[in-house]
Amino acid sequence: MRLARKAWPNAVALVVILFFAFPAYWMLRTAFLPTIDIQSDPPVLFPTSPTLDHFATAVERPGFWIYVRNSLFVTLAAVALSTVTALLAAVAVARFRFRGRKAYLILILAVQLAPFEALFIPYFLVFRQFDLLDRLPALILVYFVSILPFTIWTLRGFVAAVPAELEEAALVDGCTRWQAFLRVVLPLLGPGLVATSIFGFITAWNEYLYAFVFMRSEDHYTLPVWLATFRTAFGDDWGGAMAGSTLFTLPVLIFFLIVQRRMVGGLTAGAVKG
């Protein structure tokens, strides 16, 4: 009986994992499958003779490296700006008591609940007024504003969870307020910084609508717009699209691995200094 109680949660978890992992497997399978076998009936589940032709086709498409550069520049800039700004705002909200603090938090939550598409027309009108259309800084501003509310709200909880006594002890030991924050509080905020940066990176990296409409020249397009080029009037290049999607996911995985290491280092440093 005890064994059965432990088995069924594991079985449910396995089914859920397979359910969500199957689309990723199908993407990889199609990317490595020869064109003649992609739409075969019955479908080929496991490639017997994998090929890299689809990856070569994806990389050789016009403007691929330009789109990679634009996506990396816009995404990393938006994540960096939102993380730094949100960290300072979260510390102010969590550590200081000021008039309008609760209203400010409610406003942050309300902005986070607003649909991303509902702000499309206001953004367009503002950027057109200031001549920011077809400029990469416009995308950075859009993604920065979109990521910021969630980042502030999340980091506020992490900052509040760090005991203020640790900062006070550092001040007694001779640290300034800024040194106490950098040496004591910041290392302990590693998990929060990782969680918010991953969310921000995925949000900005996957965004398509604003990049497609606001950017009018191909030199300013990003990778989500590039992925749409695999669908033409002559049909869909499923092999190239899946190979491009596979390449599209690699920066997210690399970014996650990098910040995951930073998170572990931050936790260790914070534990030692605490």
GIJO-V148472 format. One record per residue. RES is the residue in one letter. PSI is psi as a letter, one per 30 degrees, with the letter a starting at -180 (999 if undefined). D_FIRST is the distance of its C-alpha to the first C-alpha in Angstrom with 2 decimals. Layout:
RES|PSI|D_FIRST + RES|PSI|D_FIRST
This chain:
M|e|0.00 + R|e|3.80 + L|e|5.39 + A|e|5.11 + R|e|6.35 + K|f|8.85 + A|e|9.83 + W|e|11.08 + P|e|13.47 + N|e|14.82 + A|e|15.39 + V|e|17.22 + A|e|19.18 + L|e|20.19 + V|e|21.46 + V|e|23.39 + I|e|24.89 + L|e|26.01 + F|e|27.46 + F|f|29.60 + A|f|30.45 + F|e|31.69 + P|e|35.00 + A|e|35.78 + Y|e|35.14 + W|e|37.36 + M|e|40.04 + L|e|40.09 + R|e|40.02 + T|e|42.99 + A|e|44.85 + F|f|44.87 + L|k|45.32 + P|l|48.86 + T|e|50.49 + I|f|50.73 + D|f|46.95 + I|e|45.92 + Q|h|46.35 + S|l|45.92 + D|j|44.35 + P|l|41.67 + P|k|40.79 + V|j|40.54 + L|e|37.16 + F|j|38.06 + P|k|41.68 + T|f|43.13 + S|i|46.37 + P|l|45.77 + T|l|48.89 + L|g|50.09 + D|e|52.80 + H|e|51.08 + F|e|50.83 + A|e|54.49 + T|e|55.38 + A|e|53.54 + V|e|55.14 + E|f|58.56 + R|k|58.65 + P|k|61.46 + G|g|60.64 + F|e|57.18 + W|f|57.92 + I|e|59.74 + Y|e|56.70 + V|e|54.51 + R|e|56.99 + N|e|57.15 + S|e|53.38 + L|e|52.93 + F|e|55.87 + V|e|54.90 + T|e|51.20 + L|e|51.68 + A|e|54.55 + A|e|52.64 + V|e|49.56 + A|e|51.78 + L|e|53.87 + S|e|50.99 + T|e|49.06 + V|e|52.13 + T|e|53.24 + A|e|49.83 + L|e|49.30 + L|e|52.60 + A|e|51.95 + A|e|48.44 + V|e|49.91 + A|e|52.64 + V|e|50.32 + A|f|47.78 + R|f|50.31 + F|k|53.36 + R|j|54.01 + F|l|56.65 + R|k|57.87 + G|g|56.08 + R|e|52.95 + K|e|50.56 + A|e|52.61 + Y|e|52.42 + L|e|48.62 + I|e|48.51 + L|e|50.98 + I|e|48.87 + L|e|45.85 + A|e|48.08 + V|e|49.49 + Q|e|46.05 + L|f|45.12 + A|k|48.31 + P|k|47.84 + F|e|49.10 + E|f|51.21 + A|f|52.87 + L|g|54.77 + F|e|56.12 + I|e|59.48 + P|e|60.25 + Y|e|59.52 + F|e|61.75 + L|e|64.62 + V|e|64.49 + F|e|64.37 + R|e|67.17 + Q|e|69.26 + F|g|68.91 + D|h|69.27 + L|f|65.80 + L|k|64.85 + D|h|64.42 + R|k|63.86 + L|e|60.74 + P|f|61.00 + A|e|60.34 + L|e|56.91 + I|e|56.24 + L|e|57.15 + V|e|54.95 + Y|e|51.87 + F|e|52.68 + V|e|52.90 + S|e|49.71 + I|e|47.64 + L|e|49.20 + P|e|47.64 + F|e|44.02 + T|e|44.93 + I|e|46.63 + W|e|43.84 + T|e|41.15 + L|f|43.25 + R|e|44.22 + G|e|40.68 + F|e|40.57 + V|e|44.01 + A|f|43.16 + A|f|40.14 + V|k|42.51 + P|k|43.94 + A|f|47.66 + E|f|48.15 + L|e|47.73 + E|e|50.72 + E|e|52.68 + A|e|52.11 + A|e|53.35 + L|e|56.40 + V|e|57.15 + D|f|57.02 + G|g|59.74 + C|k|58.02 + T|l|59.38 + R|e|57.27 + W|e|56.99 + Q|e|56.16 + A|e|53.43 + F|e|51.88 + L|e|52.12 + R|f|50.99 + V|e|48.35 + V|e|47.05 + L|e|47.28 + P|e|45.05 + L|f|42.29 + L|g|42.57 + G|e|41.51 + P|e|38.17 + G|e|39.98 + L|e|42.85 + V|e|40.59 + A|e|38.58 + T|e|41.78 + S|e|43.71 + I|e|41.08 + F|e|41.05 + G|e|44.85 + F|e|45.20 + I|e|43.00 + T|e|44.76 + A|e|48.23 + W|e|47.49 + N|f|46.15 + E|k|48.76 + Y|e|50.99 + L|e|52.94 + Y|e|55.01 + A|e|55.74 + F|e|56.94 + V|e|59.15 + F|e|60.50 + M|j|61.31 + R|f|64.15 + S|k|64.99 + E|f|62.85 + D|f|63.49 + H|g|61.39 + Y|l|58.42 + T|l|54.92 + L|e|52.29 + P|e|50.56 + V|e|53.99 + W|e|54.44 + L|e|51.25 + A|f|52.77 + T|f|55.68 + F|f|53.65 + R|j|54.02 + T|l|57.59 + A|f|59.69 + F|g|59.33 + G|a|55.54 + D|k|52.48 + D|i|52.17 + W|e|48.40 + G|e|48.45 + G|e|50.62 + A|e|48.69 + M|e|45.34 + A|e|47.02 + G|e|48.59 + S|e|45.28 + T|e|43.77 + L|e|46.73 + F|e|46.40 + T|f|42.89 + L|e|43.89 + P|e|45.70 + V|e|42.72 + L|e|40.47 + I|e|43.25 + F|e|43.75 + F|e|40.06 + L|e|40.08 + I|e|43.26 + V|f|42.18 + Q|e|38.76 + R|e|40.64 + R|e|42.84 + M|e|39.88 + V|e|38.52 + G|e|42.05 + G|e|42.57 + L|e|39.46 + T|e|40.54 + A|e|44.12 + G|e|43.20 + A|e|41.03 + V|e|43.90 + K|f|46.58 + G|999|44.66
